[in-house]
Amino acid sequence: MRLVQFVTPKGKRRVGLIVDDNTLQIVGRSQSVRELALAAARASVSLAEMVKEHLRDKTIDYVAIAAEGRLLSPLDHPDPAHCFVTGTGLDHLGSAQARDAMHAKLAAEADSLTDSMKMFQLGLEGGKPAAGQVGVQPEWFYKGDGSVVASPGGDLLSPAWALDGGEEPELVGLYVIGDGGEVLRVGFALGNEFSDHILERQNYLYLAHSKLRACAFGPELLVGEPPAAIEGTSRILRDGAELWSAPFLTGEANMTHTLANIEHHHFKYPLFRRPGDVHCHYFGTATLSFAAGVTTQDGDIFEISAPGFGRPLQNRLAVSDAADALVAVRTL
């Protein structure tokens, strides 16, 4: 089951069930996936059951909604400050060739590993504990609140002072916190985590700054468990032509951590179990156009797709022309 959120021509929010590539079926009861998820938890039923119970007979044109820019992110919060956007890195094995090279490097340079390589090695050794056990904690970063999330088809705004704006094709876990503080996994989507890789390369301690950028996910939310192995495609289009394309691998089979272990180390903090809040967590990637020497520019289109996740996620890079002025602080 896959869901989308969208607005009608009159500006009203709706939830739609994907019937096929061209058609949506309206879901009643609620105007948001968040509300449907909370209602399902209160009724002790699955989200899929809640959706099926409230399906309306009416179907609508999915293609037109996308073409008219009326798709929304598939999970959000009415108050963006109550939506946490976070992520985990250094947790993907990449291709078989990259994996073999990584293992060789770990064996050959055990005494001279960088902090990044040490973090990767920790995941290899302890990121997939037995069921019910706690494994090693992964790298973690904060991207912002709901205000940084661009809608599918919308612009990814890069500030004028940014050194780079590059895509990161990732699996995104989407969650709502229940009335009693329980963590409710709503589903998964494809996402573009979008970061400033030149800034990060200057010094790894700039990682936190490099992640404070826009991002996007969707347009479709996959309800239930994702495939263990996902092979998608990441593309950049410039002036209508393909500039760069590469496959990307994700899913637990291609990761050094289980999803459950990553989820535990995020939600173990009480701050992240506040009733009603939404969480959007990026699970990392091993594929970047930046690593292939591509320099993005204003107007480029990022496209991320994978079988089983429906319509591709597309967003345009928009570089702000606002002046890089000093932010002054006034003493009270």
C-alpha positions as a Python dict, from the first residue, in 0.01 Angstrom:
ca = {
    (1, 'M'): (0, 0, 0),
    (2, 'R'): (125, 346, -96),
    (3, 'L'): (-19, 682, 8),
    (4, 'V'): (23, 1045, -94),
    (5, 'Q'): (-84, 1379, 46),
    (6, 'F'): (-200, 1653, -189),
    (7, 'V'): (-413, 1964, -214),
    (8, 'T'): (-723, 2008, -427),
    (9, 'P'): (-756, 2295, -678),
    (10, 'K'): (-943, 2478, -400),
    (11, 'G'): (-652, 2434, -159),
    (12, 'K'): (-799, 2162, 63),
    (13, 'R'): (-572, 1885, 188),
    (14, 'R'): (-645, 1524, 103),
    (15, 'V'): (-490, 1178, 145),
    (16, 'G'): (-489, 946, -155),
    (17, 'L'): (-430, 573, -199),
    (18, 'I'): (-228, 481, -508),
    (19, 'V'): (-449, 272, -738),
    (20, 'D'): (-208, 276, -1033),
    (21, 'D'): (39, 514, -1200),
    (22, 'N'): (-247, 736, -1314),
    (23, 'T'): (-511, 710, -1043),
    (24, 'L'): (-567, 790, -675),
    (25, 'Q'): (-854, 686, -452),
    (26, 'I'): (-956, 935, -184),
    (27, 'V'): (-915, 834, 182),
    (28, 'G'): (-1179, 985, 408),
    (29, 'R'): (-1189, 1062, 782),
    (30, 'S'): (-874, 1275, 785),
    (31, 'Q'): (-691, 1535, 582),
    (32, 'S'): (-345, 1407, 676),
    (33, 'V'): (-151, 1084, 711),
    (34, 'R'): (-47, 1193, 1060),
    (35, 'E'): (-409, 1209, 1175),
    (36, 'L'): (-486, 873, 1014),
    (37, 'A'): (-186, 714, 1188),
    (38, 'L'): (-288, 849, 1529),
    (39, 'A'): (-646, 734, 1474),
    (40, 'A'): (-521, 386, 1383),
    (41, 'A'): (-309, 369, 1699),
    (42, 'R'): (-602, 478, 1916),
    (43, 'A'): (-825, 213, 1755),
    (44, 'S'): (-553, -54, 1787),
    (45, 'V'): (-558, -127, 1414),
    (46, 'S'): (-291, -98, 1146),
    (47, 'L'): (-265, 208, 923),
    (48, 'A'): (-353, -12, 625),
    (49, 'E'): (-672, -124, 798),
    (50, 'M'): (-763, 235, 884),
    (51, 'V'): (-711, 342, 522),
    (52, 'K'): (-921, 56, 382),
    (53, 'E'): (-1202, 133, 627),
    (54, 'H'): (-1226, 493, 510),
    (55, 'L'): (-1171, 460, 135),
    (56, 'R'): (-1419, 655, -74),
    (57, 'D'): (-1543, 542, -413),
    (58, 'K'): (-1417, 858, -580),
    (59, 'T'): (-1097, 834, -783),
    (60, 'I'): (-896, 1125, -924),
    (61, 'D'): (-624, 1192, -1178),
    (62, 'Y'): (-284, 1137, -1014),
    (63, 'V'): (-92, 1261, -1319),
    (64, 'A'): (-275, 1595, -1315),
    (65, 'I'): (-207, 1648, -943),
    (66, 'A'): (165, 1593, -997),
    (67, 'A'): (178, 1808, -1312),
    (68, 'E'): (2, 2095, -1135),
    (69, 'G'): (244, 2089, -841),
    (70, 'R'): (-20, 1989, -585),
    (71, 'L'): (167, 1699, -423),
    (72, 'L'): (277, 1740, -61),
    (73, 'S'): (534, 1547, 137),
    (74, 'P'): (363, 1221, 241),
    (75, 'L'): (398, 1297, 615),
    (76, 'D'): (409, 1633, 790),
    (77, 'H'): (291, 1821, 1097),
    (78, 'P'): (63, 2129, 1101),
    (79, 'D'): (330, 2302, 1313),
    (80, 'P'): (670, 2254, 1138),
    (81, 'A'): (850, 2302, 1471),
    (82, 'H'): (704, 1966, 1582),
    (83, 'C'): (860, 1779, 1287),
    (84, 'F'): (1219, 1659, 1344),
    (85, 'V'): (1434, 1593, 1036),
    (86, 'T'): (1741, 1385, 1122),
    (87, 'G'): (1969, 1125, 970),
    (88, 'T'): (2235, 859, 1002),
    (89, 'G'): (2551, 821, 792),
    (90, 'L'): (2850, 592, 745),
    (91, 'D'): (2617, 293, 748),
    (92, 'H'): (2606, 170, 386),
    (93, 'L'): (2821, -97, 229),
    (94, 'G'): (2784, 30, -126),
    (95, 'S'): (2863, -191, -422),
    (96, 'A'): (3047, -523, -389),
    (97, 'Q'): (3362, -360, -524),
    (98, 'A'): (3342, -75, -275),
    (99, 'R'): (3270, -323, 4),
    (100, 'D'): (3576, -532, -79),
    (101, 'A'): (3793, -221, -95),
    (102, 'M'): (3657, -104, 241),
    (103, 'H'): (3734, -438, 408),
    (104, 'A'): (4085, -439, 262),
    (105, 'K'): (4145, -87, 395),
    (106, 'L'): (4017, -185, 739),
    (107, 'A'): (4253, -485, 750),
    (108, 'A'): (4555, -300, 617),
    (109, 'E'): (4526, 19, 821),
    (110, 'A'): (4384, -89, 1154),
    (111, 'D'): (4617, 144, 1341),
    (112, 'S'): (4564, 451, 1124),
    (113, 'L'): (4192, 469, 1058),
    (114, 'T'): (4017, 803, 1033),
    (115, 'D'): (3727, 870, 1268),
    (116, 'S'): (3491, 806, 976),
    (117, 'M'): (3645, 467, 907),
    (118, 'K'): (3636, 380, 1277),
    (119, 'M'): (3265, 464, 1283),
    (120, 'F'): (3207, 247, 978),
    (121, 'Q'): (3400, -38, 1139),
    (122, 'L'): (3193, -11, 1458),
    (123, 'G'): (2883, -59, 1246),
    (124, 'L'): (3030, -363, 1071),
    (125, 'E'): (3112, -524, 1403),
    (126, 'G'): (2810, -427, 1614),
    (127, 'G'): (2540, -259, 1406),
    (128, 'K'): (2328, -570, 1358),
    (129, 'P'): (2265, -719, 1703),
    (130, 'A'): (2040, -1015, 1771),
    (131, 'A'): (1669, -944, 1793),
    (132, 'G'): (1586, -766, 2118),
    (133, 'Q'): (1947, -661, 2176),
    (134, 'V'): (2101, -313, 2152),
    (135, 'G'): (2387, -267, 1909),
    (136, 'V'): (2650, 2, 1870),
    (137, 'Q'): (2516, 350, 1809),
    (138, 'P'): (2560, 499, 1460),
    (139, 'E'): (2659, 846, 1350),
    (140, 'W'): (2366, 1088, 1388),
    (141, 'F'): (2291, 1435, 1258),
    (142, 'Y'): (2018, 1698, 1265),
    (143, 'K'): (1894, 1863, 945),
    (144, 'G'): (1622, 2090, 1080),
    (145, 'D'): (1251, 2098, 1146),
    (146, 'G'): (961, 2062, 904),
    (147, 'S'): (1033, 2400, 749),
    (148, 'V'): (1336, 2257, 562),
    (149, 'V'): (1130, 1992, 379),
    (150, 'A'): (1048, 2077, 18),
    (151, 'S'): (741, 1924, -142),
    (152, 'P'): (788, 1672, -424),
    (153, 'G'): (840, 1878, -737),
    (154, 'G'): (938, 2183, -531),
    (155, 'D'): (1266, 2371, -514),
    (156, 'L'): (1558, 2271, -294),
    (157, 'L'): (1679, 2614, -186),
    (158, 'S'): (2054, 2643, -140),
    (159, 'P'): (2171, 2956, 48),
    (160, 'A'): (2391, 3205, -134),
    (161, 'W'): (2678, 3134, 105),
    (162, 'A'): (2672, 2756, 49),
    (163, 'L'): (2977, 2605, -120),
    (164, 'D'): (2788, 2320, -282),
    (165, 'G'): (2442, 2167, -311),
    (166, 'G'): (2443, 1798, -392),
    (167, 'E'): (2190, 1516, -381),
    (168, 'E'): (2195, 1218, -145),
    (169, 'P'): (1948, 943, -248),
    (170, 'E'): (1825, 769, 67),
    (171, 'L'): (1556, 564, 232),
    (172, 'V'): (1360, 775, 482),
    (173, 'G'): (1178, 636, 786),
    (174, 'L'): (860, 826, 877),
    (175, 'Y'): (721, 821, 1231),
    (176, 'V'): (451, 969, 1453),
    (177, 'I'): (467, 967, 1833),
    (178, 'G'): (152, 826, 1991),
    (179, 'D'): (-50, 966, 2279),
    (180, 'G'): (148, 770, 2535),
    (181, 'G'): (489, 842, 2387),
    (182, 'E'): (503, 521, 2184),
    (183, 'V'): (695, 535, 1855),
    (184, 'L'): (467, 461, 1559),
    (185, 'R'): (640, 379, 1233),
    (186, 'V'): (410, 509, 960),
    (187, 'G'): (617, 386, 667),
    (188, 'F'): (903, 470, 434),
    (189, 'A'): (974, 696, 138),
    (190, 'L'): (1257, 775, -97),
    (191, 'G'): (1437, 1095, -8),
    (192, 'N'): (1696, 1346, -123),
    (193, 'E'): (1893, 1443, 185),
    (194, 'F'): (2082, 1720, -2),
    (195, 'S'): (2401, 1848, 164),
    (196, 'D'): (2698, 2082, 119),
    (197, 'H'): (2974, 1833, 41),
    (198, 'I'): (3248, 2089, -23),
    (199, 'L'): (3197, 2236, 324),
    (200, 'E'): (3206, 1889, 480),
    (201, 'R'): (3525, 1803, 291),
    (202, 'Q'): (3705, 2109, 432),
    (203, 'N'): (3687, 1958, 778),
    (204, 'Y'): (3471, 1673, 903),
    (205, 'L'): (3380, 1882, 1207),
    (206, 'Y'): (3182, 2097, 963),
    (207, 'L'): (2947, 1803, 906),
    (208, 'A'): (2680, 1954, 1133),
    (209, 'H'): (2683, 2278, 930),
    (210, 'S'): (2682, 2093, 597),
    (211, 'K'): (2361, 1911, 689),
    (212, 'L'): (2159, 2223, 777),
    (213, 'R'): (2006, 2243, 432),
    (214, 'A'): (1678, 2176, 256),
    (215, 'C'): (1567, 1821, 178),
    (216, 'A'): (1275, 1632, 24),
    (217, 'F'): (1108, 1293, 39),
    (218, 'G'): (820, 1115, -128),
    (219, 'P'): (602, 1169, -315),
    (220, 'E'): (472, 830, -204),
    (221, 'L'): (473, 669, 139),
    (222, 'L'): (520, 291, 144),
    (223, 'V'): (312, 149, 430),
    (224, 'G'): (463, -153, 607),
    (225, 'E'): (811, -299, 582),
    (226, 'P'): (1047, -194, 300),
    (227, 'P'): (1232, -451, 87),
    (228, 'A'): (1550, -579, 253),
    (229, 'A'): (1748, -480, -57),
    (230, 'I'): (1658, -173, -262),
    (231, 'E'): (1833, -78, -585),
    (232, 'G'): (1732, 259, -717),
    (233, 'T'): (1855, 520, -962),
    (234, 'S'): (1975, 873, -891),
    (235, 'R'): (1985, 1119, -1182),
    (236, 'I'): (2063, 1483, -1248),
    (237, 'L'): (1897, 1656, -1542),
    (238, 'R'): (2026, 1984, -1684),
    (239, 'D'): (1839, 2175, -1955),
    (240, 'G'): (1623, 1869, -2019),
    (241, 'A'): (1913, 1628, -2074),
    (242, 'E'): (2067, 1374, -1837),
    (243, 'L'): (2389, 1511, -1688),
    (244, 'W'): (2466, 1219, -1457),
    (245, 'S'): (2309, 892, -1348),
    (246, 'A'): (2406, 609, -1115),
    (247, 'P'): (2242, 322, -928),
    (248, 'F'): (2222, 337, -550),
    (249, 'L'): (2179, 55, -300),
    (250, 'T'): (1997, 77, 30),
    (251, 'G'): (1785, -136, 263),
    (252, 'E'): (1914, -347, 551),
    (253, 'A'): (2091, -595, 322),
    (254, 'N'): (2315, -311, 205),
    (255, 'M'): (2369, -151, 546),
    (256, 'T'): (2596, -203, 846),
    (257, 'H'): (2311, -139, 1092),
    (258, 'T'): (1962, -277, 1121),
    (259, 'L'): (1683, -25, 1093),
    (260, 'A'): (1572, -129, 1442),
    (261, 'N'): (1914, -45, 1586),
    (262, 'I'): (1918, 298, 1419),
    (263, 'E'): (1563, 363, 1538),
    (264, 'H'): (1651, 266, 1897),
    (265, 'H'): (1947, 503, 1913),
    (266, 'H'): (1734, 790, 1785),
    (267, 'F'): (1422, 735, 1992),
    (268, 'K'): (1604, 642, 2315),
    (269, 'Y'): (1610, 1015, 2389),
    (270, 'P'): (1286, 1125, 2564),
    (271, 'L'): (1300, 1449, 2364),
    (272, 'F'): (1214, 1244, 2057),
    (273, 'R'): (914, 1069, 2212),
    (274, 'R'): (689, 1372, 2263),
    (275, 'P'): (325, 1283, 2183),
    (276, 'G'): (202, 1408, 1848),
    (277, 'D'): (544, 1490, 1701),
    (278, 'V'): (656, 1373, 1357),
    (279, 'H'): (1002, 1235, 1278),
    (280, 'C'): (1161, 1198, 934),
    (281, 'H'): (1489, 1006, 951),
    (282, 'Y'): (1728, 963, 658),
    (283, 'F'): (1909, 629, 664),
    (284, 'G'): (2219, 719, 462),
    (285, 'T'): (2366, 644, 119),
    (286, 'A'): (2680, 529, -60),
    (287, 'T'): (2613, 710, -391),
    (288, 'L'): (2680, 1079, -462),
    (289, 'S'): (2730, 1271, -785),
    (290, 'F'): (2980, 1484, -591),
    (291, 'A'): (3204, 1178, -550),
    (292, 'A'): (3194, 1138, -929),
    (293, 'G'): (3321, 1493, -978),
    (294, 'V'): (2988, 1650, -1073),
    (295, 'T'): (2933, 2015, -983),
    (296, 'T'): (2565, 2103, -958),
    (297, 'Q'): (2425, 2441, -1060),
    (298, 'D'): (2111, 2647, -1028),
    (299, 'G'): (1821, 2490, -1219),
    (300, 'D'): (1947, 2130, -1213),
    (301, 'I'): (1677, 1869, -1155),
    (302, 'F'): (1741, 1586, -910),
    (303, 'E'): (1546, 1263, -968),
    (304, 'I'): (1545, 965, -732),
    (305, 'S'): (1352, 645, -804),
    (306, 'A'): (1336, 280, -701),
    (307, 'P'): (1105, -12, -778),
    (308, 'G'): (822, -43, -528),
    (309, 'F'): (820, 326, -432),
    (310, 'G'): (607, 456, -717),
    (311, 'R'): (647, 795, -880),
    (312, 'P'): (1006, 929, -879),
    (313, 'L'): (1100, 1214, -648),
    (314, 'Q'): (1198, 1523, -847),
    (315, 'N'): (1322, 1855, -713),
    (316, 'R'): (1495, 2155, -870),
    (317, 'L'): (1807, 2311, -724),
    (318, 'A'): (1744, 2681, -662),
    (319, 'V'): (2044, 2885, -546),
    (320, 'S'): (1940, 3188, -345),
    (321, 'D'): (2055, 3525, -470),
    (322, 'A'): (2008, 3687, -129),
    (323, 'A'): (2307, 3882, -8),
    (324, 'D'): (2537, 3716, 243),
    (325, 'A'): (2481, 3984, 505),
    (326, 'L'): (2595, 3973, 866),
    (327, 'V'): (2320, 3863, 1104),
    (328, 'A'): (2326, 4124, 1378),
    (329, 'V'): (2227, 4050, 1736),
    (330, 'R'): (2064, 4321, 1946),
    (331, 'T'): (2131, 4331, 2318),
    (332, 'L'): (1818, 4387, 2525),
}
